[in-house]
Amino acid sequence: MNDFTTDIVLGLIFITGIFGFISGEFIISTVLFASAAIYSNIHLTQKLNK
């Protein structure tokens, strides 16, 4: 994936987590926030190792 696509996917996961938090789905929003953080960390680590 290129950087633009990765940023879009990460943003969508984060925004979905915000909407889940607002609607009261705390477990789902926690999973989405965690997956966004892990995905961002993996992408950043791969980018720095190149």
PyMOL CGO cylinders between C-alpha atoms (Angstrom):
from pymol import cmd
from pymol.cgo import CYLINDER

trace = [
    CYLINDER, 0.00, 0.00, 0.00, 1.20, 3.49, -0.67, 0.3, 1, 1, 1, 1, 1, 1,
    CYLINDER, 1.20, 3.49, -0.67, 1.28, 6.18, 2.00, 0.3, 1, 1, 1, 1, 1, 1,
    CYLINDER, 1.28, 6.18, 2.00, -1.96, 7.86, 0.91, 0.3, 1, 1, 1, 1, 1, 1,
    CYLINDER, -1.96, 7.86, 0.91, -3.96, 4.62, 1.04, 0.3, 1, 1, 1, 1, 1, 1,
    CYLINDER, -3.96, 4.62, 1.04, -2.45, 3.74, 4.40, 0.3, 1, 1, 1, 1, 1, 1,
    CYLINDER, -2.45, 3.74, 4.40, -3.37, 7.15, 5.80, 0.3, 1, 1, 1, 1, 1, 1,
    CYLINDER, -3.37, 7.15, 5.80, -6.95, 6.77, 4.54, 0.3, 1, 1, 1, 1, 1, 1,
    CYLINDER, -6.95, 6.77, 4.54, -7.34, 3.32, 6.11, 0.3, 1, 1, 1, 1, 1, 1,
    CYLINDER, -7.34, 3.32, 6.11, -5.87, 4.52, 9.40, 0.3, 1, 1, 1, 1, 1, 1,
    CYLINDER, -5.87, 4.52, 9.40, -8.13, 7.57, 9.43, 0.3, 1, 1, 1, 1, 1, 1,
    CYLINDER, -8.13, 7.57, 9.43, -11.23, 5.49, 8.73, 0.3, 1, 1, 1, 1, 1, 1,
    CYLINDER, -11.23, 5.49, 8.73, -10.39, 3.08, 11.55, 0.3, 1, 1, 1, 1, 1, 1,
    CYLINDER, -10.39, 3.08, 11.55, -9.86, 6.00, 13.92, 0.3, 1, 1, 1, 1, 1, 1,
    CYLINDER, -9.86, 6.00, 13.92, -13.07, 7.83, 12.89, 0.3, 1, 1, 1, 1, 1, 1,
    CYLINDER, -13.07, 7.83, 12.89, -15.05, 4.60, 13.21, 0.3, 1, 1, 1, 1, 1, 1,
    CYLINDER, -15.05, 4.60, 13.21, -13.62, 4.23, 16.72, 0.3, 1, 1, 1, 1, 1, 1,
    CYLINDER, -13.62, 4.23, 16.72, -14.75, 7.75, 17.60, 0.3, 1, 1, 1, 1, 1, 1,
    CYLINDER, -14.75, 7.75, 17.60, -18.29, 7.06, 16.35, 0.3, 1, 1, 1, 1, 1, 1,
    CYLINDER, -18.29, 7.06, 16.35, -18.33, 3.78, 18.27, 0.3, 1, 1, 1, 1, 1, 1,
    CYLINDER, -18.33, 3.78, 18.27, -17.27, 5.60, 21.43, 0.3, 1, 1, 1, 1, 1, 1,
    CYLINDER, -17.27, 5.60, 21.43, -19.95, 8.27, 21.00, 0.3, 1, 1, 1, 1, 1, 1,
    CYLINDER, -19.95, 8.27, 21.00, -22.65, 5.65, 20.42, 0.3, 1, 1, 1, 1, 1, 1,
    CYLINDER, -22.65, 5.65, 20.42, -21.67, 3.76, 23.57, 0.3, 1, 1, 1, 1, 1, 1,
    CYLINDER, -21.67, 3.76, 23.57, -19.97, 0.74, 22.01, 0.3, 1, 1, 1, 1, 1, 1,
    CYLINDER, -19.97, 0.74, 22.01, -16.94, 0.99, 24.28, 0.3, 1, 1, 1, 1, 1, 1,
    CYLINDER, -16.94, 0.99, 24.28, -15.51, -2.48, 23.62, 0.3, 1, 1, 1, 1, 1, 1,
    CYLINDER, -15.51, -2.48, 23.62, -15.68, -2.05, 19.85, 0.3, 1, 1, 1, 1, 1, 1,
    CYLINDER, -15.68, -2.05, 19.85, -14.20, 1.44, 20.00, 0.3, 1, 1, 1, 1, 1, 1,
    CYLINDER, -14.20, 1.44, 20.00, -11.36, 0.21, 22.22, 0.3, 1, 1, 1, 1, 1, 1,
    CYLINDER, -11.36, 0.21, 22.22, -10.54, -2.54, 19.72, 0.3, 1, 1, 1, 1, 1, 1,
    CYLINDER, -10.54, -2.54, 19.72, -10.63, -0.03, 16.85, 0.3, 1, 1, 1, 1, 1, 1,
    CYLINDER, -10.63, -0.03, 16.85, -8.37, 2.45, 18.67, 0.3, 1, 1, 1, 1, 1, 1,
    CYLINDER, -8.37, 2.45, 18.67, -5.93, -0.34, 19.53, 0.3, 1, 1, 1, 1, 1, 1,
    CYLINDER, -5.93, -0.34, 19.53, -5.88, -1.63, 15.96, 0.3, 1, 1, 1, 1, 1, 1,
    CYLINDER, -5.88, -1.63, 15.96, -5.28, 1.91, 14.66, 0.3, 1, 1, 1, 1, 1, 1,
    CYLINDER, -5.28, 1.91, 14.66, -2.36, 2.34, 17.06, 0.3, 1, 1, 1, 1, 1, 1,
    CYLINDER, -2.36, 2.34, 17.06, -0.83, -1.03, 16.17, 0.3, 1, 1, 1, 1, 1, 1,
    CYLINDER, -0.83, -1.03, 16.17, -1.32, -0.48, 12.43, 0.3, 1, 1, 1, 1, 1, 1,
    CYLINDER, -1.32, -0.48, 12.43, 0.25, 2.97, 12.65, 0.3, 1, 1, 1, 1, 1, 1,
    CYLINDER, 0.25, 2.97, 12.65, 3.20, 1.64, 14.65, 0.3, 1, 1, 1, 1, 1, 1,
    CYLINDER, 3.20, 1.64, 14.65, 3.83, -1.22, 12.22, 0.3, 1, 1, 1, 1, 1, 1,
    CYLINDER, 3.83, -1.22, 12.22, 3.63, 1.12, 9.22, 0.3, 1, 1, 1, 1, 1, 1,
    CYLINDER, 3.63, 1.12, 9.22, 5.99, 3.66, 10.83, 0.3, 1, 1, 1, 1, 1, 1,
    CYLINDER, 5.99, 3.66, 10.83, 8.50, 0.96, 11.78, 0.3, 1, 1, 1, 1, 1, 1,
    CYLINDER, 8.50, 0.96, 11.78, 8.50, -0.47, 8.25, 0.3, 1, 1, 1, 1, 1, 1,
    CYLINDER, 8.50, -0.47, 8.25, 8.93, 3.03, 6.81, 0.3, 1, 1, 1, 1, 1, 1,
    CYLINDER, 8.93, 3.03, 6.81, 11.92, 3.78, 9.07, 0.3, 1, 1, 1, 1, 1, 1,
    CYLINDER, 11.92, 3.78, 9.07, 13.63, 0.45, 8.29, 0.3, 1, 1, 1, 1, 1, 1,
    CYLINDER, 13.63, 0.45, 8.29, 13.66, 1.07, 4.53, 0.3, 1, 1, 1, 1, 1, 1,
]
cmd.load_cgo(trace, "trace")
